[in-house]
Amino acid sequence: MVQEAIYVGQIMQWREDEIPKGWVLCDGQYLAKKDFMALFDLMGTAFGANATHFAVPDFSGKAKKGYHYIISPWGIYPNAAK
């Protein structure tokens, strides 16, 4: 994966079964708000949440065969890129 900048909330397709370190599979899983504050700040409760966790999008079965969607919880905050 060669890329100059990675943004918080950036979503891309990934072909390998092993998700790259630092990325999260877009499968509707819940992440702790305290551990992923920047991503929660961007996504809020759009895909589900409870008092301490929020959900990432669930794109299971949406990518072409052999691929998965993954999201970056780390990187440049989009508003800071200006």
DRENFI-849444 format. One record per residue: x negated, y negated, z of N, C-alpha, C, O in turn; chain; residue in one letter. Coordinates in Angstrom, 1 decimal. Layout:
   n.east   n.north     n.up   ca.east   ca.north    ca.up   c.east   c.north     c.up   o.east   o.north     o.up   mol   type
        X         Y        Z         X          Y        Z        X         Y        Z        X         Y        Z     A      A
...
END
This chain:
   n.east   n.north     n.up   ca.east   ca.north    ca.up   c.east   c.north     c.up   o.east   o.north     o.up   mol   type
     -0.9       1.2      0.0       0.0        0.0      0.0     -0.9      -1.2      0.0     -1.5      -1.6      1.0     A      M
     -1.0      -1.9     -1.1      -1.9       -3.1     -1.3     -0.9      -4.3     -1.4     -0.1      -4.3     -2.3     A      V
     -1.1      -5.2     -0.4      -0.2       -6.3     -0.4     -0.9      -7.4      0.4     -1.5      -7.1      1.4     A      Q
     -0.7      -8.7      0.0      -1.4       -9.7      0.7     -0.7     -10.1      2.0     -1.4     -10.3      3.0     A      E
      0.6     -10.2      2.0       1.3      -10.6      3.2      2.5      -9.7      3.5      3.2      -9.2      2.5     A      A
      2.7      -9.3      4.7       3.9       -8.6      5.1      4.7      -9.4      6.0      4.2     -10.0      7.0     A      I
      6.0      -9.5      5.8       6.9      -10.3      6.5      7.8      -9.5      7.5      8.1      -8.4      7.2     A      Y
      8.1     -10.1      8.6       9.0       -9.5      9.6     10.3      -9.3      8.8     10.8     -10.2      8.2     A      V
     10.9      -8.1      8.9      12.2       -7.8      8.2     12.0      -7.4      6.8     13.0      -7.1      6.1     A      G
     10.8      -7.3      6.2      10.6       -6.9      4.9     11.0      -5.5      4.7     10.6      -4.6      5.5     A      Q
     11.8      -5.2      3.7      12.2       -3.8      3.4     11.7      -3.4      2.1     11.6      -4.2      1.1     A      I
     11.2      -2.2      2.0      10.7       -1.6      0.7     11.0      -0.1      0.7     11.2       0.5      1.7     A      M
     10.9       0.4     -0.5      11.0        1.8     -0.7      9.6       2.5     -0.5      8.6       1.9     -0.8     A      Q
      9.6       3.6      0.1       8.4        4.4      0.4      8.5       5.8      0.0      9.5       6.4      0.3     A      W
      7.6       6.3     -0.7       7.7        7.6     -1.3      7.2       8.8     -0.4      7.8       9.9     -0.5     A      R
      6.3       8.5      0.4       5.7        9.5      1.3      6.7       9.9      2.4      7.6       9.1      2.8     A      E
      6.6      11.1      2.9       7.4       11.5      4.1      6.9      10.9      5.4      7.7      10.6      6.3     A      D
      5.6      10.6      5.5       5.1       10.0      6.7      5.2       8.5      6.5      4.6       7.9      5.6     A      E
      5.9       7.8      7.4       6.1        6.4      7.4      4.8       5.7      7.8      4.2       6.1      8.7     A      I
      4.4       4.6      7.1       3.2        4.0      7.5      3.2       3.4      8.9      4.3       3.0      9.4     A      P
      2.1       3.4      9.5       2.0        2.9     10.9      2.5       1.5     10.9      2.1       0.6     10.1     A      K
      3.3       1.2     11.9       3.8       -0.2     12.1      5.2      -0.4     11.4      5.8      -1.4     11.6     A      G
      5.6       0.5     10.6       6.9        0.4      9.8      7.9       1.3     10.5      7.6       2.2     11.3     A      W
      9.2       1.0     10.2      10.3        1.8     10.8     11.2       2.2      9.7     11.5       1.5      8.7     A      V
     11.6       3.5      9.8      12.6        4.0      8.8     13.9       3.4      8.9     14.4       3.2     10.0     A      L
     14.5       3.0      7.8      15.9        2.3      7.8     16.9       3.4      7.8     17.5       3.8      6.8     A      C
     17.1       4.0      9.0      18.1        5.1      9.2     19.1       4.8     10.3     19.7       5.7     10.8     A      D
     19.3       3.5     10.6      20.3        3.2     11.6     19.8       3.3     13.0     20.6       3.2     14.0     A      G
     18.5       3.6     13.2      18.0        3.9     14.6     18.1       2.6     15.4     18.0       1.5     14.9     A      Q
     18.1       2.7     16.7      18.1        1.6     17.6     16.7       1.4     18.1     16.0       2.3     18.5     A      Y
     16.4       0.1     18.2      15.1       -0.3     18.7     15.3      -1.2     19.9     16.3      -1.9     20.0     A      L
     14.3      -1.2     20.8      14.4       -2.0     22.0     14.2      -3.5     21.7     13.2      -3.9     21.0     A      A
     15.1      -4.3     22.1      15.0       -5.8     21.8     13.7      -6.3     22.3     13.1      -7.2     21.7     A      K
     13.3      -5.9     23.5      12.1       -6.5     24.2     10.8      -6.1     23.4      9.8      -6.8     23.5     A      K
     10.9      -5.0     22.7       9.7       -4.6     21.9      9.6      -5.1     20.5      8.6      -5.1     19.9     A      D
     10.8      -5.5     20.0      10.8       -6.0     18.6     11.6      -7.3     18.5     12.6      -7.4     17.8     A      F
     11.2      -8.3     19.3      11.9       -9.5     19.5     12.0     -10.3     18.2     13.1     -10.9     17.9     A      M
     11.0     -10.4     17.4      11.0      -11.1     16.1     12.0     -10.5     15.1     12.8     -11.2     14.5     A      A
     12.0      -9.2     15.0      12.9       -8.5     14.1     14.4      -8.7     14.6     15.3      -8.9     13.8     A      L
     14.6      -8.6     15.9      15.9       -8.8     16.5     16.4     -10.2     16.2     17.5     -10.5     15.9     A      F
     15.5     -11.2     16.3      15.8      -12.6     16.1     16.3     -12.8     14.7     17.2     -13.6     14.4     A      D
     15.7     -12.1     13.7      16.2      -12.2     12.3     17.5     -11.4     12.1     18.4     -11.9     11.4     A      L
     17.6     -10.2     12.6      18.7       -9.3     12.3     19.9      -9.4     13.2     21.0      -9.2     12.8     A      M
     19.6      -9.8     14.5      20.7       -9.9     15.4     21.4      -8.6     15.6     20.8      -7.5     15.6     A      G
     22.7      -8.6     15.7      23.5       -7.4     15.9     24.2      -7.0     14.6     25.2      -6.3     14.7     A      T
     23.8      -7.4     13.5      24.4       -7.1     12.2     24.6      -5.7     11.9     25.6      -5.3     11.3     A      A
     23.8      -4.8     12.4      23.9       -3.4     12.1     24.2      -2.6     13.4     24.1      -1.3     13.4     A      F
     24.5      -3.2     14.5      24.9       -2.6     15.7     23.9      -3.0     16.8     22.8      -3.3     16.6     A      G
     24.4      -2.9     18.0      23.6       -3.3     19.2     24.3      -2.9     20.5     25.5      -2.7     20.5     A      A
     23.5      -2.9     21.5      24.1       -2.8     22.9     23.3      -3.8     23.7     22.7      -4.7     23.2     A      N
     23.4      -3.7     25.0      22.7       -4.7     25.9     21.2      -4.8     25.7     20.6      -5.8     25.9     A      A
     20.6      -3.7     25.4      19.1       -3.7     25.4     18.5      -3.3     24.0     17.3      -3.4     23.8     A      T
     19.3      -2.8     23.1      18.8       -2.3     21.8     19.6      -2.9     20.6     20.8      -3.3     20.8     A      H
     19.0      -2.9     19.5      19.7       -3.3     18.2     19.4      -2.2     17.1     18.4      -1.5     17.2     A      F
     20.2      -2.1     16.2      20.0       -1.1     15.1     19.4      -1.8     13.8     19.7      -2.9     13.5     A      A
     18.6      -1.0     13.2      18.1       -1.4     11.9     19.1      -0.9     10.8     20.0       0.0     11.2     A      V
     19.1      -1.4      9.6      20.0       -0.9      8.6     19.9       0.6      8.4     18.8       1.2      8.6     A      P
     21.0       1.2      8.0      21.0        2.6      7.7     21.1       2.8      6.1     22.2       2.7      5.6     A      D
     20.0       3.0      5.5      20.0        3.2      4.1     19.7       4.6      3.7     19.2       5.0      2.6     A      F
     20.1       5.5      4.6      19.9        7.0      4.4     20.7       7.3      3.1     21.8       7.0      3.0     A      S
     20.0       8.0      2.2      20.6        8.5      1.0     20.8       7.4     -0.1     21.4       7.6     -1.1     A      G
     20.3       6.2      0.2      20.5        5.1     -0.8     19.3       4.9     -1.7     19.5       4.4     -2.8     A      K
     18.2       5.4     -1.3      17.0        5.3     -2.2     17.0       6.4     -3.2     17.6       7.4     -3.1     A      A
     16.2       6.2     -4.3      16.1        7.2     -5.3     15.5       8.5     -4.7     14.8       8.4     -3.7     A      K
     15.7       9.6     -5.3      15.3       10.9     -4.8     13.8      10.8     -4.5     12.9      10.4     -5.3     A      K
     13.4      11.3     -3.3      12.0       11.4     -2.9     11.5      10.1     -2.2     10.4      10.1     -1.8     A      G
     12.4       9.1     -2.1      12.0        7.8     -1.5     12.8       7.6     -0.2     13.9       8.2     -0.1     A      Y
     12.3       6.7      0.6      13.0        6.2      1.8     12.9       4.7      1.8     11.9       4.1      1.3     A      H
     13.8       4.0      2.5      13.7        2.6      2.8     13.0       2.5      4.1     13.4       3.2      5.1     A      Y
     12.1       1.5      4.2      11.4        1.3      5.5     11.4      -0.3      5.7     11.5      -1.0      4.8     A      I
     11.3      -0.7      7.0      11.4       -2.1      7.3     10.2      -2.4      8.2      9.8      -1.6      9.1     A      I
      9.6      -3.6      8.1       8.5       -4.0      8.9      9.0      -4.9     10.1      9.7      -5.9      9.9     A      S
      8.8      -4.4     11.3       9.1       -5.2     12.5      8.0      -6.2     12.8      8.2      -7.0     13.7     A      P
      6.9      -6.2     12.1       5.8       -7.1     12.4      5.4      -7.9     11.1      5.9      -7.5     10.0     A      W
      4.6      -8.9     11.3       4.1       -9.6     10.2      4.4     -11.1     10.3      4.7     -11.6     11.4     A      G
      4.4     -11.8      9.2       4.7      -13.2      9.2      6.2     -13.4      9.3      7.0     -12.8      8.7     A      I
      6.5     -14.3     10.2       8.0      -14.7     10.4      8.4     -15.5      9.2      7.7     -16.5      8.9     A      Y
      9.5     -15.2      8.5       9.8      -15.9      7.3      9.8     -17.4      7.3      9.4     -18.0      6.4     A      P
     10.3     -18.0      8.4      10.4      -19.4      8.5      9.0     -20.0      8.6      8.8     -21.2      8.3     A      N
      8.0     -19.3      9.1       6.6      -19.7      9.2      5.8     -19.7      7.9      4.7     -20.2      7.9     A      A
      6.4     -19.1      6.9       5.7      -18.9      5.6      5.7     -20.2      4.8      5.0     -20.2      3.8     A      A
      6.4     -21.2      5.1       6.5      -22.4      4.3      5.2     -23.2      4.3      5.2     -24.3      3.7     A      K
END
